[in-house]
Amino acid sequence: MKRSVPSLGLFLCLAVAGGALGERPAPEIAVALSLEGLEAEAAKLSSLDDPGVRLVLPPMEFKPGKDPDTSGWRRALALTGHAAAGRERFWMRLRVEPPPRDMAAADVEAAIRSLTGSLVTGEGFPCAGIVLDIDADTPAEYAGLLISALSVALKAAPGGGLVAVPAEVAAALGSRVAVHADRYTLRGPEGWRPAMQRLAMLNLLRPTLLFWTGEEGRSGREAYLDGLLAAFKYGPEIFVLDSGRLEGLEDLLITARKIKAHLPEGLTALTDDAPLFWLSSQKGHRPAQAVFVDDLLDRVVLLAKTGDTRMHPGQWRFAIETGDSYAVEVYDPLAPGPHRGEERWPGNIVWNAEYLLIQAGRVRSESLRFGETIDVSATVDLTVAEIIARWQQYHSRQRQLLRHYTAAAEMDMHFQPPGLGSGFDVSLHFRYFWNSDGSRFWEQTAQFLNGIEIKGRQTFPLPQIEPDKVVVQPLEMKLVENYVYVLDGTETVDGLACYAISFRPRPEASESLFSGRIWIDKTMFRRVRMLLVQANNTGSITSNREMQFFALVKSPDGEDINVLVRSDVDQKVLVAGREFLLERRYRFRDLSLNGPDYRAAFEEAFRGNQPMFAETEAGLREFVKDKEQGRRVVEDVDTFVWSLILGAIYDGTFRFPLPIVGASAIDSDFLGTGGQLSGFWAGPILAVNTTWKSRDNYWTYGADVFLSALPRHDRVYRDGVEAGGEGLYSFSESLGARLRWQPAVSLSFTLSAYLTYEIYAAAKSADDDFVLPRNGFTLNPNISLEYSHGGYLASFELAHGQRLGWKPWGPAGDPESPRKSYQRAFAKLGKQFYLNSFTRLGVEM
């Protein structure tokens, strides 16, 4: 663990509105306190005429086996007027060291519980959040355990609390940290970029705290602007300047006020790689820049680092892709004096300062003003870039308005695995908790199986092929910079005129992303519907198709907020080499937006005994109670599932049902290879299947073995009349291979070939001179096609049978020469309509 002497730093708090990350585009200032100069620093801060300055407490070290020293931050709280200022002004800082190598895991867990107990009391957590300093080489299991414990403890405390995690650690932990990390800390100037790019690809972005070291000889004001330009697309909130002094704080506050005046609330950061507005030199060079717009693109603010000086001025062009005219004012954000700039029209801008701030306003034609007094039947078409920009701005504003909400949620699942009769209808009822800090929790309140309520507090009771995908949350996609958009036209959806925009992953995207379509209201630019499609899924889910429905819900303040109210999901699930359709329907009702009882309701659920789940990027994970009556996320999912089989078989072979006892087992990650191994054993029957997927997930291949000691009683009929004395028993043992190709989400082709060894024995009713069929092999190649879309399912199968070494058989003296080959064809078209959770109407042909 690297050590550094505690020092005083300046933190620049920014919350740039960008997608779902920021809430305020203007920066705020915070000051990090040191242990050595705490009294002098507190006195200096008290003389400032700026009560909005945030404070970061002196760092506290934590190492398992060593009692943490909390005296430093407690003294800082007292000196800086914590009681009067309130907890939201303060952040705690914790330096994390790894445990001794010989320390037992139980002792490490006990030390972490002791730490959380010392930080969180019955009165709650004294600060807005805690910044964790964790080295990237810290053991991942230890880091994940600490982050999880602190996050759960702070969220359960009265008033809550946030946890900030280093981006490199968050990227290493991946989706496991999604539930726990509320903020990411970035250490600059460039080392954090790969981690943030990976988190963006995983759709795990959170607002960030940027620890900015700056450059030798640069002021805090310059580092402030550099930090904003470097990380604006990641929603920066805090930039750390390790200056160790307060001399430049007043100048920094003046610069911050200037930026705040130019970047009021309501502006959105354009984070796409091809923005509508940009600054470039005459040779096409684009400097580091950040662009902010309002909802109608009437106002544009651009901040850039040109690097120009009075001795070497530069010429710049303000480019506008919308085709409109804008009046432009240019400023030097570091210049002293009032907020005044030189007005120009778009064109060459000669500049002689290191930073350039542009304010641009759309110029509307005087001849078109009569349009404000008459009704118009058509609107000017917008480009897809303009539509996406306005949608991002609307979505950002919505996230500013929505702090949290609760809802009554119902999830209905309908599925019919192969060979299991009429299938299952499962309905799970939840109380859903959504928070703008990124946390999503589900409290299970009831569960029903085929209409029968299952009492008790157990979780979903049916065997799950892949628990992280069978019970999965509805998606909340952040469609910003990982996708390419195409405007398909306009459509009417739910009575609203909407832009229909299709999207697909960028070619360079390496992660498994979605394609689909989004419908955006032409008036408000809100999301009305969204279709998400994913064909090349990993694991047991071979395809996923989800249609999301959104509606406006009133908040207590009277604001209309656009939220998800319904989600219809169709998934193809692979089990033992066979597919079945899993239909999931989510419904959200009784939504309480920004309600005053949200925290109390969550604490009630947290401390209650009902099963809970926490949302992660991989799916829902159980949020179980531990021995200390807290809760923890069960991150590791057991991919091995087994079931006990009890039943009976009756097919006419015997005069009575044949009881069977056995077991079924499925390992969806066999030996950690991603392959699937399943086995079914029930008395005289044994079936084994292994299935694997190609790297691109479009091809599936596998093998089957089926062995049976259970005879089938065949009766021979001639001209519709049973032939006496010709009864026989037959046994079939088979070995086969399957190859499946899924070129599209709704379409799949399967080729299979089976080699069956058939054994025959005479029945008691057979004549003594009856000639039995010869034991031998039959080769069965098959081809099948399956198409499913919109709830309809169509399938076609063609099979060929080739008997090998077949000889005449039958009554003595009159043996029959059978055909050595045969074909069978099968086709089905069906549709099921679900009237409610457990009432369905099916049509099949």
QUINOR-V422782 format. One record per pair of residues at least 12 apart in sequence whose ideal C-beta (glycine too) atoms are under 7 Angstrom apart, sorted by sequence separation. I is the first residue (numbers start at 1). J is the second residue. D is the distance in Angstrom with one decimal. If there is no record, write none. Layout:
I&J&D, I&J&D
//
This chain:
60&72&6.2, 151&163&4.7, 165&177&6.3, 227&239&3.6, 329&341&3.8, 330&342&5.7, 430&442&4.5, 431&443&4.3, 487&499&6.5, 488&500&4.5, 503&515&6.5, 518&530&4.7, 533&545&5.3, 550&562&5.3, 551&563&6.9, 621&633&5.0, 622&634&4.3, 648&660&6.6, 666&678&4.4, 690&702&5.5, 715&727&5.6, 738&750&6.4, 739&751&4.8, 760&772&4.9, 784&796&6.7, 806&818&6.1, 830&842&6.7, 831&843&5.2, 14&27&4.1, 60&73&5.8, 77&90&7.0, 150&163&5.5, 278&291&6.8, 289&302&6.0, 290&303&5.0, 329&342&6.6, 413&426&4.4, 430&443&6.1, 447&460&6.8, 488&501&6.6, 503&516&6.3, 550&563&6.6, 570&583&5.7, 621&634&5.5, 647&660&5.7, 665&678&6.9, 677&690&5.1, 689&702&6.1, 690&703&5.6, 760&773&4.9, 784&797&4.1, 830&843&6.4, 13&27&6.3, 31&45&6.3, 58&72&4.4, 170&184&5.6, 277&291&5.2, 289&303&6.5, 329&343&5.1, 330&344&6.5, 430&444&5.7, 431&445&5.8, 487&501&5.6, 488&502&5.4, 516&530&6.7, 517&531&4.6, 532&546&4.5, 550&564&5.8, 551&565&4.7, 621&635&6.1, 665&679&5.1, 676&690&7.0, 713&727&7.0, 714&728&5.4, 738&752&4.4, 806&820&5.1, 830&844&3.8, 12&27&5.5, 13&28&4.1, 58&73&5.9, 132&147&6.9, 212&227&4.5, 224&239&6.3, 289&304&3.9, 328&343&6.9, 412&427&4.9, 430&445&6.3, 444&459&6.8, 486&501&6.9, 502&517&4.8, 503&518&6.7, 516&531&4.2, 550&565&6.7, 569&584&4.2, 645&660&6.9, 646&661&5.9, 675&690&6.4, 676&691&4.5, 689&704&5.1, 737&752&6.8, 760&775&6.3, 782&797&6.4, 783&798&5.4, 13&29&6.5, 57&73&4.0, 147&163&6.5, 165&181&4.3, 223&239&6.7, 275&291&5.2, 288&304&6.7, 327&343&6.2, 328&344&4.9, 428&444&6.4, 429&445&4.8, 485&501&5.4, 486&502&5.0, 501&517&6.8, 516&532&4.6, 531&547&5.4, 548&564&5.9, 549&565&5.9, 645&661&6.9, 664&680&4.9, 675&691&6.6, 713&729&5.9, 714&730&5.7, 736&752&6.0, 737&753&5.8, 759&775&5.1, 782&798&7.0, 828&844&6.6, 829&845&5.0, 12&29&6.0, 13&30&5.0, 163&180&6.3, 167&184&4.4, 210&227&5.2, 287&304&5.0, 288&305&4.7, 328&345&6.4, 410&427&6.5, 411&428&4.8, 429&446&4.1, 500&517&6.2, 501&518&5.2, 516&533&4.9, 549&566&4.0, 568&585&5.6, 645&662&4.5, 675&692&4.4, 688&705&4.6, 712&729&6.8, 736&753&6.1, 758&775&6.6, 782&799&4.5, 803&820&4.8, 58&76&5.6, 147&165&5.8, 163&181&6.2, 164&182&6.8, 167&185&6.6, 223&241&5.0, 287&305&5.5, 327&345&6.9, 328&346&6.1, 341&359&6.6, 485&503&5.1, 514&532&4.6, 515&533&5.3, 529&547&6.7, 530&548&4.6, 645&663&6.0, 663&681&5.9, 711&729&4.0, 712&730&5.1, 736&754&3.4, 758&776&6.6, 802&820&6.9, 803&821&6.9, 11&30&3.7, 57&76&4.8, 73&92&6.0, 163&182&5.3, 164&183&3.8, 165&184&6.1, 166&185&5.0, 167&186&5.2, 287&306&5.5, 330&349&5.9, 410&429&5.5, 428&447&5.2, 484&503&6.7, 500&519&5.7, 501&520&6.5, 514&533&6.3, 529&548&6.6, 548&567&5.1, 567&586&4.1, 612&631&6.7, 614&633&5.0, 644&663&5.9, 645&664&5.8, 662&681&4.6, 674&693&6.9, 687&706&5.0, 711&730&6.7, 735&754&7.0, 736&755&6.8, 780&799&6.1, 781&800&5.3, 802&821&5.0, 11&31&6.6, 38&58&6.6, 130&150&6.5, 162&182&4.0, 164&184&6.9, 165&185&6.7, 326&346&6.2, 483&503&4.4, 484&504&5.6, 514&534&5.2, 529&549&5.8, 566&586&6.5, 643&663&6.8, 662&682&3.2, 711&731&5.8, 734&754&5.0, 735&755&5.3, 757&777&5.6, 758&778&6.2, 780&800&6.9, 801&821&6.3, 10&31&6.1, 11&32&5.6, 162&183&5.9, 164&185&5.2, 210&231&5.2, 220&241&4.9, 269&290&6.3, 270&291&4.6, 332&353&4.3, 334&355&6.0, 409&430&4.3, 427&448&4.3, 483&504&6.6, 498&519&4.2, 499&520&4.6, 529&550&7.0, 546&567&6.2, 547&568&4.8, 566&587&5.8, 642&663&6.0, 643&664&4.7, 661&682&6.9, 662&683&5.9, 686&707&4.6, 734&755&6.8, 756&777&6.7, 780&801&5.4, 800&821&7.0, 801&822&4.7, 31&53&6.0, 33&55&6.3, 184&206&5.5, 186&208&5.4, 188&210&6.3, 333&355&5.3, 483&505&6.1, 484&506&5.6, 498&520&5.9, 512&534&6.8, 528&550&5.9, 642&664&6.6, 660&682&4.3, 661&683&6.3, 734&756&4.2, 755&777&6.0, 756&778&4.7, 9&32&4.0, 30&53&6.5, 33&56&6.6, 35&58&4.6, 183&206&5.6, 188&211&6.7, 189&212&7.0, 208&231&6.1, 220&243&6.1, 269&292&5.4, 270&293&6.2, 277&300&5.2, 279&302&6.0, 332&355&6.6, 408&431&6.5, 409&432&4.2, 426&449&5.8, 482&505&6.3, 483&506&6.5, 498&521&5.7, 499&522&5.9, 527&550&5.3, 546&569&4.6, 565&588&5.1, 642&665&4.0, 660&683&4.3, 685&708&5.1, 708&731&6.4, 778&801&5.8, 779&802&4.4, 800&823&5.4, 8&32&6.1, 28&52&6.2, 29&53&5.3, 30&54&3.1, 31&55&5.8, 32&56&4.0, 33&57&6.1, 34&58&6.0, 168&192&7.0, 171&195&3.9, 182&206&6.2, 183&207&5.5, 184&208&4.7, 185&209&4.7, 186&210&4.5, 187&211&4.7, 188&212&4.9, 189&213&6.8, 268&292&6.4, 333&357&4.7, 479&503&6.0, 482&506&6.1, 498&522&6.2, 512&536&6.4, 564&588&6.5, 684&708&6.1, 708&732&6.5, 732&756&5.5, 733&757&4.9, 755&779&5.9, 756&780&6.4, 778&802&6.8, 799&823&6.8, 8&33&6.5, 29&54&6.9, 30&55&6.4, 31&56&7.0, 33&58&5.2, 55&80&5.7, 167&192&4.8, 170&195&6.9, 181&206&5.9, 183&208&6.4, 186&211&6.5, 188&213&5.9, 267&292&4.1, 268&293&5.9, 277&302&6.3, 279&304&4.8, 297&322&6.4, 406&431&6.5, 407&432&4.6, 424&449&6.8, 425&450&5.3, 496&521&5.3, 497&522&4.7, 545&570&4.8, 606&631&6.2, 640&665&7.0, 641&666&5.3, 684&709&3.9, 685&710&6.2, 708&733&6.8, 778&803&5.2, 779&804&6.5, 799&824&4.6, 8&34&4.4, 28&54&6.6, 30&56&5.9, 143&169&5.6, 178&204&5.1, 183&209&5.4, 185&211&5.9, 208&234&4.8, 210&236&4.9, 267&293&6.4, 300&326&6.7, 320&346&5.9, 330&356&6.3, 331&357&4.3, 406&432&6.5, 424&450&6.5, 493&519&4.9, 512&538&6.9, 684&710&4.3, 707&733&5.2, 732&758&5.5, 754&780&4.5, 778&804&6.8, 7&34&5.2, 168&195&4.7, 171&198&4.7, 175&202&6.6, 208&235&5.9, 212&239&4.4, 214&241&5.7, 267&294&5.8, 406&433&5.8, 482&509&5.6, 544&571&5.2, 640&667&4.7, 706&733&6.8, 753&780&6.9, 776&803&6.9, 777&804&4.5, 798&825&5.3, 6&34&4.9, 167&195&4.0, 171&199&5.6, 174&202&6.7, 207&235&4.1, 208&236&5.1, 209&237&5.6, 210&238&6.3, 212&240&5.5, 220&248&4.7, 224&252&6.3, 266&294&5.9, 318&346&5.0, 330&358&5.6, 491&519&6.6, 543&571&6.8, 563&591&6.4, 639&667&5.9, 706&734&4.7, 730&758&6.1, 731&759&4.2, 753&781&4.7, 776&804&5.7, 6&35&4.8, 8&37&6.4, 125&154&5.4, 144&173&5.5, 151&180&3.7, 167&196&5.5, 170&199&6.2, 175&204&6.8, 205&234&6.6, 208&237&6.4, 209&238&3.7, 210&239&4.6, 211&240&3.8, 212&241&5.9, 213&242&5.7, 219&248&5.7, 263&292&6.0, 405&434&5.2, 543&572&4.5, 639&668&4.6, 730&759&6.8, 776&805&4.5, 797&826&4.5, 6&36&6.8, 147&177&6.3, 207&237&5.0, 210&240&6.8, 221&251&5.8, 317&347&7.0, 328&358&6.0, 329&359&4.5, 404&434&6.2, 498&528&5.5, 541&571&5.4, 542&572&4.4, 639&669&4.1, 705&735&5.6, 730&760&5.2, 752&782&4.7, 776&806&6.5, 130&161&6.8, 132&163&6.7, 221&252&5.5, 224&255&6.3, 317&348&6.2, 318&349&6.5, 404&435&4.6, 482&513&6.0, 774&805&6.5, 796&827&4.7, 62&94&5.6, 125&157&4.8, 129&161&5.5, 132&164&6.3, 134&166&5.4, 136&168&4.4, 140&172&5.9, 144&176&5.8, 148&180&5.2, 167&199&6.8, 220&252&4.6, 328&360&4.8, 404&436&6.3, 428&460&6.5, 490&522&6.9, 496&528&6.0, 541&573&6.1, 542&574&5.2, 561&593&5.8, 704&736&4.7, 728&760&5.5, 729&761&4.5, 751&783&5.6, 774&806&6.6, 8&41&6.0, 57&90&6.3, 60&93&7.0, 62&95&7.0, 112&145&6.4, 116&149&5.6, 120&153&4.9, 124&157&4.5, 128&161&6.9, 129&162&3.2, 130&163&5.9, 131&164&4.6, 132&165&5.7, 136&169&6.3, 140&173&6.1, 147&180&4.9, 281&314&6.6, 282&315&5.7, 315&348&5.2, 316&349&4.6, 327&360&6.9, 403&436&5.3, 409&442&7.0, 440&473&6.6, 540&573&5.7, 703&736&6.8, 728&761&6.6, 774&807&4.8, 795&828&5.1, 55&89&6.0, 57&91&6.9, 59&93&4.4, 60&94&5.5, 61&95&4.8, 62&96&5.6, 63&97&4.0, 65&99&6.6, 108&142&6.7, 112&146&5.7, 116&150&6.2, 120&154&6.6, 124&158&3.8, 125&159&6.8, 127&161&6.8, 128&162&6.3, 129&163&6.4, 130&164&7.0, 147&181&6.8, 221&255&4.5, 267&301&6.4, 281&315&6.9, 326&360&4.2, 327&361&5.2, 402&436&6.3, 494&528&6.2, 540&574&4.9, 703&737&5.1, 704&738&6.9, 728&762&5.7, 729&763&5.7, 750&784&4.7, 794&828&7.0, 45&80&6.7, 54&89&5.7, 55&90&5.2, 56&91&4.7, 57&92&5.3, 62&97&6.8, 64&99&3.9, 65&100&6.0, 92&127&4.6, 123&158&6.8, 124&159&4.5, 129&164&6.1, 134&169&5.2, 281&316&6.0, 282&317&6.8, 315&350&5.5, 316&351&6.0, 326&361&6.2, 493&528&5.2, 527&562&6.4, 540&575&7.0, 728&763&5.4, 794&829&4.9, 57&93&6.0, 59&95&5.0, 61&97&6.6, 63&99&6.9, 90&126&7.0, 91&127&5.7, 94&130&5.8, 96&132&5.9, 125&161&4.0, 233&269&6.6, 326&362&5.6, 327&363&5.4, 426&462&6.7, 493&529&5.7, 526&562&4.7, 702&738&5.2, 727&763&3.5, 749&785&5.7, 773&809&4.3, 35&72&5.3, 38&75&6.7, 42&79&4.1, 54&91&6.9, 56&93&5.7, 90&127&4.3, 91&128&5.9, 96&133&6.3, 112&149&4.9, 116&153&4.1, 120&157&4.7, 232&269&5.5, 279&316&5.5, 280&317&5.5, 313&350&5.7, 314&351&5.6, 326&363&6.3, 399&436&6.4, 477&514&6.6, 542&579&6.4, 645&682&5.1, 701&738&6.7, 772&809&6.1, 793&830&5.2, 38&76&5.9, 42&80&5.2, 65&103&6.0, 90&128&6.3, 91&129&5.5, 92&130&4.4, 93&131&4.6, 94&132&5.5, 95&133&4.5, 96&134&4.6, 196&234&5.3, 233&271&4.0, 263&301&5.9, 313&351&6.1, 324&362&5.4, 325&363&4.4, 424&462&6.5, 553&591&5.2, 555&593&4.3, 556&594&5.8, 701&739&5.0, 727&765&4.2, 728&766&6.2, 748&786&5.2, 771&809&4.8, 64&103&6.0, 87&126&5.7, 94&133&6.8, 262&301&5.7, 279&318&5.9, 280&319&6.0, 313&352&3.9, 479&518&6.9, 555&594&5.1, 727&766&5.3, 771&810&5.9, 792&831&5.0, 39&79&6.6, 87&127&5.6, 88&128&4.9, 91&131&5.8, 93&133&6.9, 98&138&5.3, 318&358&6.1, 553&593&5.9, 700&740&4.2, 725&765&6.5, 726&766&6.3, 747&787&5.3, 791&831&5.9, 13&54&5.7, 38&79&6.3, 87&128&6.0, 98&139&6.1, 189&230&6.6, 278&319&5.2, 725&766&5.9, 746&787&5.8, 770&811&6.3, 771&812&6.3, 791&832&6.9, 96&138&6.7, 188&230&6.8, 277&319&6.8, 310&352&4.7, 699&741&5.8, 725&767&3.7, 746&788&5.5, 770&812&6.9, 11&54&6.7, 33&76&5.4, 64&107&6.8, 99&142&6.5, 277&320&5.8, 308&351&5.1, 309&352&6.4, 698&741&6.5, 746&789&4.4, 769&812&3.7, 64&108&4.9, 82&126&6.8, 98&142&6.2, 308&352&5.4, 698&742&5.7, 726&770&5.9, 728&772&6.3, 771&815&5.5, 11&56&5.7, 164&209&5.2, 186&231&6.2, 276&321&4.8, 306&351&5.7, 308&353&6.1, 725&770&6.0, 65&111&6.4, 276&322&5.7, 308&354&6.5, 64&111&3.7, 68&115&6.0, 307&354&5.9, 70&118&6.1, 306&354&6.6, 77&126&6.4, 305&354&6.6, 306&355&7.0, 68&118&6.3, 96&146&6.4, 305&355&5.7, 306&356&5.2, 713&763&6.5, 6&58&5.9, 304&356&4.9, 6&59&5.6, 62&115&5.8, 129&182&6.8, 477&530&7.0, 129&183&7.0, 131&185&6.3, 183&237&6.7, 303&357&5.4, 477&532&6.4, 302&358&4.2, 301&358&6.9, 475&532&5.9, 232&290&4.2, 301&359&5.9, 653&711&6.1, 229&288&4.6, 653&712&6.1, 229&289&6.8, 300&360&4.1, 653&713&4.0, 229&290&5.6, 652&713&6.4, 228&290&6.4, 299&361&5.7, 298&361&6.5, 298&362&4.6, 321&385&6.7, 322&386&6.1, 297&362&6.8, 469&539&6.1, 469&540&6.6, 475&546&6.2, 87&159&6.8, 469&541&4.7, 466&539&5.2, 59&133&7.0, 229&303&6.6, 259&333&6.4, 466&540&4.2, 474&548&6.6, 56&131&6.9, 228&303&6.8, 258&333&5.8, 465&540&4.8, 466&541&6.7, 229&305&5.7, 131&209&6.5, 255&333&6.4, 261&339&5.7, 255&334&6.5, 225&305&7.0, 258&339&6.2, 726&810&6.9, 726&811&6.8, 392&480&6.7, 297&386&6.5, 474&564&6.3, 297&389&6.7, 297&390&6.9, 474&567&3.9, 262&357&6.2, 295&390&6.0, 1&97&4.8, 293&389&6.2, 1&98&6.7, 262&359&6.4, 388&485&5.7, 295&393&4.6, 294&393&6.8, 295&394&6.2, 293&393&6.5, 387&487&6.9, 384&485&4.9, 384&486&6.6, 574&676&7.0, 576&678&4.4, 384&487&4.1, 225&333&6.5, 465&573&6.1, 276&385&5.6, 276&386&6.5, 465&575&5.6, 274&385&6.9, 387&499&5.3, 470&582&7.0, 474&586&5.1, 577&689&4.8, 221&334&5.9, 276&389&5.9, 576&689&4.2, 387&501&6.6, 577&691&4.7, 384&501&6.2, 574&691&6.4, 270&389&6.0, 268&392&5.6, 268&393&3.8, 577&702&4.4, 574&700&6.7, 577&704&6.3, 268&396&4.8, 540&668&5.3, 391&520&5.2, 539&668&6.4, 225&355&5.6, 394&524&6.6, 266&397&6.8, 394&525&4.5, 394&526&5.6, 2&135&6.6, 387&520&6.1, 1&135&5.8, 391&525&5.0, 390&525&4.3, 391&527&6.9, 540&676&6.6, 473&615&4.9, 379&522&6.9, 473&619&6.9, 472&619&4.4, 473&620&5.8, 471&619&7.0, 472&620&6.4, 471&620&5.4, 468&618&4.8, 469&619&5.8, 468&619&3.5, 457&609&5.9, 459&611&4.8, 457&610&6.1, 401&555&6.6, 457&611&5.8, 432&588&6.7, 401&559&5.1, 417&575&5.8, 402&561&5.2, 538&697&6.0, 401&561&5.6, 418&578&4.5, 536&696&5.9, 537&697&6.2, 536&697&3.7, 577&738&5.2, 418&580&6.0, 443&605&4.3, 536&698&5.8, 398&561&5.8, 417&580&5.1, 459&622&6.4, 398&562&5.6, 416&580&5.9, 415&580&6.0, 445&610&6.4, 415&581&6.8, 444&610&5.8, 415&582&4.4, 443&610&5.4, 444&611&4.3, 415&583&6.9, 413&582&6.7, 414&583&4.4, 433&602&5.3, 443&612&5.1, 468&637&5.4, 442&612&6.6, 467&637&5.1, 413&584&5.2, 441&612&6.1, 442&613&4.3, 411&584&6.3, 412&585&4.6, 441&614&5.6, 431&605&6.4, 411&586&5.4, 440&615&3.6, 409&586&6.6, 410&587&4.8, 464&641&6.3, 442&620&6.6, 463&641&5.0, 409&588&5.3, 463&643&5.0, 407&588&4.5, 408&589&5.2, 407&589&6.8, 408&590&4.5, 441&623&6.6, 407&590&6.3, 21&205&6.0, 407&591&4.6, 22&207&6.5, 21&207&5.2, 405&591&5.7, 406&592&4.9, 405&592&5.9, 405&593&4.5, 405&594&6.8, 406&595&6.7, 404&594&6.6, 402&593&6.4, 403&594&5.2, 15&207&6.4, 402&594&6.9, 406&598&6.1, 404&598&4.8, 406&601&5.8, 27&224&6.9, 543&742&6.6, 542&742&6.1, 545&745&5.6, 27&228&6.7, 465&666&6.1, 44&246&5.2, 466&668&5.1, 543&745&4.4, 50&253&5.7, 465&668&6.0, 41&246&6.6, 535&742&6.3, 581&788&6.1, 30&238&6.2, 32&240&6.9, 272&480&6.6, 273&481&6.2, 271&480&5.5, 272&481&5.6, 535&744&6.3, 10&220&5.1, 271&481&5.6, 535&745&4.5, 12&224&4.7, 533&745&5.2, 581&793&6.5, 21&234&6.9, 22&235&4.4, 14&228&6.0, 18&232&6.9, 21&235&2.8, 12&227&6.2, 18&233&6.0, 16&232&5.1, 18&235&5.6, 16&235&6.0, 15&235&6.7, 16&236&6.5, 14&236&4.6, 15&237&5.3, 14&237&5.7, 29&252&6.3, 13&237&5.2, 29&253&5.9, 13&238&5.1, 12&238&6.7, 11&238&4.6, 12&239&3.9, 29&256&5.4, 11&239&6.5, 28&256&6.9, 11&240&5.6, 27&256&5.3, 9&240&5.1, 10&241&4.2, 9&241&5.6, 27&259&5.7, 206&438&5.7, 9&242&5.0, 10&243&6.0, 26&259&6.1, 27&260&6.8, 9&243&6.5, 26&260&3.6, 7&242&6.2, 8&244&5.1, 7&244&4.5, 8&245&6.5, 26&263&4.6, 8&246&6.9, 25&263&4.3, 26&264&6.8, 10&249&6.7, 25&265&6.8, 24&265&5.8, 10&252&6.4, 25&267&4.8, 25&269&6.8, 17&267&6.3, 18&268&6.7, 17&268&5.1, 18&269&3.7, 17&269&6.1, 19&271&6.5, 16&269&5.0, 18&271&5.2, 182&437&4.7, 182&438&6.2, 179&439&6.6, 25&292&5.7, 205&478&6.9, 162&437&6.3, 203&478&5.4, 201&482&6.4, 155&439&6.6, 201&509&6.8, 202&511&6.6, 201&511&4.5, 19&392&6.1, 20&395&7.0, 19&395&6.9, 19&396&6.4, 23&400&4.9, 18&396&6.7, 17&396&4.4, 20&399&5.2, 451&838&4.0, 450&838&6.7, 448&837&7.0, 427&837&4.3, 425&837&6.7, 204&617&6.0, 425&838&5.2, 203&617&6.9, 202&617&6.1, 414&834&6.6, 412&837&4.8, 179&614&4.7, 179&615&6.6, 179&616&5.2, 178&616&5.1, 160&599&6.8, 178&617&4.8, 176&616&7.0, 175&616&5.2, 175&617&3.4, 175&618&4.8, 156&603&6.5, 156&606&5.0, 179&633&5.7, 20&478&5.8, 19&478&5.7, 176&635&5.2, 19&480&5.1, 156&630&6.9, 153&630&6.9, 152&630&6.1, 152&631&5.8, 152&632&6.4, 148&632&6.2, 148&633&6.1, 113&628&6.3
//
